[in-house]
Structure formats: structure tokens, C-alpha cells
Amino acid sequence: MNDARVIALGFFDGIHIGHAALLRRTRERADELDCRACALTFDRHPDAVIFGTDVPLIASLPDRELLMKERFGMDEVLLAHFDHAMMTMPWETFVSDELRNRLRARHVVCGHDFRFGYRGEGTPERLAGACRRLGMGCDIIPKVTLDGETVSSTRIREQLASGEFDEALRFLGHPPVYSGVVAHGNRIGTTLAVPTANLPFPDGVLVPARGVYCARVALEGRDYPAVVNIGVHPTAGASERPVLEAWIFDFSGDLYGKQISVWLCGFLRPERTFPSMQALRAQILLDAAEAKARLSRPE
């Protein structure tokens, strides 16, 4: 493999089925050209810089990297700092100086709606033309639709926030993942004999609809089934911010300070308040049984 790169261009929030088409093409081209398969993404959503709008992300930057490497075989995930200089860079400069000279791109792949450079003047068509002049290859991936609807990160954010979880799974093409270091909680789970791993949501990451989910947890190279609650545990006194709490089946030991990745596989029920802690524990046991049954079914 030489040191040249085939580079996928985009923000890639959530890595949905539209992104998947782009990343698969990148992997294919890299294999054909004996290059490194890479994805170029940004540390901040461009809309947050250009328009000052708050864009809650489907996946944190580490989880975007995890998805692109583990599920789509990217050799590298390249991170660009999106700031005023990047925002105002002429599109021709981005292609010649950034892609060809600095990143050693031999071939690039982008989506049909990719925009770059000052005022978004860089279009897929202009990119393809510049690549031809500079001796680089370029693929433009057409629009990807599902049931007649364009697949987009914006639509998936709406689905996750509103509780349309099954639809979000179809548009993503994989379970959403939340990674982080297990933190100390209020020990409610331990009190109820259902110890949970508490995972705070990173700043800027969208919190899915509150409720109970079945999940799989990656921990120290192994995969465990789990039941997850996302919410503010109102029965025990509501917390200020939602937290992800995972009861990991078939595991015993101290999880504090350990890195885990939680893959949400299905929605079981909304969050609700119970009349007593005993009633809450009884429902958790029912949720756990349903989660085990759901996770044991063939996909």
C-alpha cells in the first residue's frame, strides 16, 4: 500500500445508509488503487460556525471514528478544524492545497449535495472538474432514499428525539452507539440489586427519547447484552440532565472508570414514574426479560 489516499468527504454525523454508500465506494477505490481509505470530517458542525445554530449530533467524534473504522474499514479518519479560515477558504484552494498537496489525495468521493469553500461555492461538479485538472479521480454518490424519503442526518435526529426509534434504525442502517467512561451515579441500581453502568452524554450529543432500550455493550473486547434506561429516573428524584444507565447481563465486577460502548438495538417503553421503588424494581426485571428476549431473536 502506498502513502496516497482515497478520501471520503463529509461531516458524517451518525454514519447513515447514505454515508455508507459513500464510505463503501471509498474502500473499493482504495483497494483498486492500493491506497489508504480515509474519511475527512470536521471537529465542529459547519452550521454551528456559519449560522451560529446549535446542531445536536447523533454521534460524538470518537463514535464517528469508531463507526467509520469498524463498520466501513476506513484506515484513517482525518480531522479538520472548521473555523473562520476554513469557512472562507476558496474552494479551489481546498482542492489543490488541502486535498492534493497536504493530504496526498489520489481520489476523492463525495455525496451529491456536498458543499465546501467560501459561501459553499464548491459543488460536486466543480470538485470533479478540479480533480480532472489536477490528475485526481472523483466519484459523486447520488442521493440515497428510503421509501421515497431522502436519507439525512437531520431527519434521523428528529426520529431519535421523537421516539421513532425503529425508523431511525432503518435510516441509520445500524444501532446508534454511545461511548464513554463509566461514571459514579446515585447507586439506585445497586440499592435495587440491579447494578447499572452510568454513562453521561457528551456535550453536544443528542439525547434520544427518554425510555428503556435493549442494547449491546462492548467492554474490554467482549460483547454483552444489556437493558438501558435513558432519562432522569423520576421515581428516585429527577436528575438535572438525562443519563444513560446500562444493566449489563452476564457481567460482574467494578466498571467505574472503564471505557464502554453502548449500542442501542431497540426501544422497549417510555420513561415513567412509579409509585414506589419496589414497583420500579419489578418493572426493571420485566424490562430485562423483554430485552433478553429481543436480543436473542435472529436479526
N, C-alpha and C positions, 0 to 999 in steps of 0.2 A: 504493500500500500504506500503510495507517495504522500507528500505532505499537502497536496492540493485538496480543496474541499468542494463538496456539493452542499449548498446551503439552502435550507428552507427558511423563508422569510415570513414573519408574522408575530403577533403577540401571543397567540396560542392559549388563551385562558380556558382552562378546563380540558383541553385536548379533545374536542368533539369529533363526530364522524366526518365533518368537513376537513378538519385539521388532519385526520387520519389519512385521508386520500392524499394530501399534500406530503405528509411525512413518509408514507409508503413509496411514493414516487421518488422522493429524495434518497431513500435507501436503495431503491432499484438503480437509479442513476449512479450512485456512489459505487455500487458493485460492478456496474458496467465499465466505469472509468477508473476503477482501482483507486478511488479517493476516499477521504473520510466523510461520513454522513453527518451533517451538522444542522442544527437549528439555531437561528439567530432570533433572540427575543429581547425584551426591554425590561428594565427594573421597575418602571412605572407605566401605568396605562397611559397612552398618548392623550386620551381625552382629559385626564386629570391635569395635564400640563397645558394643553392647548385651550381648553374651555373652562378649566377650574372646577370640573364636575367630579363628584365622588362616585367612583366606579367600584362597587364591592366585587371582589374577584371570586371566581369559582374555586380556584386553586392557588395556593401560595407559590412563590417562585421555586422553593425546593420541591414541591409536589409536581409542578410543571416539569421540572427536570427529571424527577423520578418517572413520570409517565412517558416522557419522550424517550428516555433511555431504556426502560424496562419493557415497555409495550411496543415501541416502534423502532428499537435498535439504533437510535442515534449514538454515534461515537462521542460527540461533543454537543453541549448546549452552550452557545456563546451569548454572553450578556452584554448588552449595550446600555449605557446610561442615557435615558431620554431626558434631555434638558433643553435650554433655550438654543444652545449651539446645534444640537441635533434637530430641533424643530425648524430652524431657519436654514439648515444646510441645503444648498441647491441639489436637486435630485441627481443631476449628472455627477456631482462631486461624490455623492453617496455611492454611486455605482463604481466610479473609477477609483476613488481614493480608499473608500471603506471596503467594498466588496472585493474588487480585484487586487489592489495593492496591499492593503493591510491584512485582510482575511484570506487572501490567496484563493478566491473562489474560481473554480473552473466551470461551474454550472450552478444556476440558481433555480429555485422553484418557489412560486408564489400563488396565491389564490386570485380568483377573478376580480376581487374587489380590493386588492392590496393598494394602498396609497402611501407615498413616502415623499420626503423632501419638503422644501418650503411651500406652504399653503397646499400641501398634498398634490403638487403638480406632477409628481412621479406616478405614473399609471403602469399597469402590467404591460400595455402595448409599448410605452416608452422604454420600460425596462428591457423588454425583449429586443427592441431596436438597438439600444446601447450595448447590450451583451453581444449582438452580432458584430458591431463595430469594434468591440474590444476583444473579440476572439473567445467569448464565453458562450456557453449554452444556456438556454432558458426554457422552462416549462411553465405554462399557466394552467392551473387546475380550474375547471369550470365549476359553476355553482352546484352545490350538493343540496338536494331537497329530500324531505321525508314526508310522505303523504301530501305532497304538493306544497309544503311549507319549507322555506329556506332555513337551513340549519345555521344557527348563530349563537354566540355566547350570550348575547342579550336575552334571547328567548329562553335559554337554559337557566339563566339567573332568575327569570320570572317564574319558571316552573319549580325550581328548588325552593324559592321563597314562599310560594303559594301552596306548596304541598302536592304539586303534580309530579310526584317522585317517579312513578313509572314512566311518564312521558320524558322526564329529564334523563332517565337511564337510556331510553331509546335514542334520544338525540346525542347523548354523550358516547354511547357505544360501550361503556364500561362503568363500574361503580365510581362515584366521586371518592376521593381519598383525602384524608386529613392526617398529617404527620406532625409530630412534636414530642416534647419531653414530658413524661408523666409528672403531674404536679400534685401537691398535697391539697386535699379537699376538706370538706367538713366531716368526713368519716361517717356519713349517714349510711352508706352501703355496708360498711363494716359493722355498724350497730345492728343492721337488719340481717346480718350473716350473708350478705351478697356483696362482697368487696368489689369496688369498681376502680378502674384507672381513670383519672381525671385529666382531660386534655383541653386546655384553654384554646379558644380560637385565636389565631394570629390577627393582629390589627389589619384591617382592610380586607379580610376574607369574609365572604357572605356566609351567614349562619342559615342553614336550611330550616325549613318549617319545624317548629318545636314538636317533639314527639318521640316515639320509640321506633327503633330500626333494628333489623337483623344486620349483622356485619361480620367481616373477617378482619382479623388483626394480625399484622405482620410484626413479629417480635423476635429479634436475635436469630434470624434465618428460618424461623418456623411460622406456620400459618395456623391461627386458632379461630374457631367460631366464637361469636360473641353476640350479646344483646346490648344495644346502645340507647341511652336516653340523651336527647339534646333539649336543653331547657334550663329553667331556673329553679327546679324542684320546689314548687309552691307549697306542697304539703308540709315540708320541713322548714318553711320560712324562705321566701323567694330571695335569690341572689341578685346582684345588680346586673350581671352580664351572663348570657347563656354560656353553658359549658357542655362539653361532650363527656359523658360518663359511660365507660365500657365495662360490662361484666364479662370477663374473658373465661370461657368454659375450658375445662381440662388444663387449667394452669394454676399453680400455687407458687407463691414466692413474693418477694418485695419488688414492686415495679417502680418505685419512686426514683426519678432521675434517669429512667431508661427511655430510649427513643422507640416509639412505636408508630405504625401507620395503620389507620383505621379506614377500611373500605366499606362504605355503606351499600348494602346489597338489596334492601327492601324496606318499605315503610310498613309498620305494624299498626300504630294507633297514634292519635294526637296526645299531647301532654294534657293532663288534667289534675285537679286537686282531689285528694281522697280524705275521707272523714277521720282516718286515724293512720298511724304508722303501720299498724298491723294490716289494715286494708291495703296500704301501699305495698307491703311485702308480699301479700297474697297475689296482687296483680303482677308484680315483678316476676314471680315464679311462673305465672301463666304466660307472660311475655317471653320468658326464657324458653319455655316449652314450645311456643309457636316459632320462635327464632330457630331453634334446633331443627324443627320440622321443615321450615322453609329452606334452611341451608342444606339440608340433606337431600332435597329434591334434585334430580338431574337438571342441568341448565338447558 
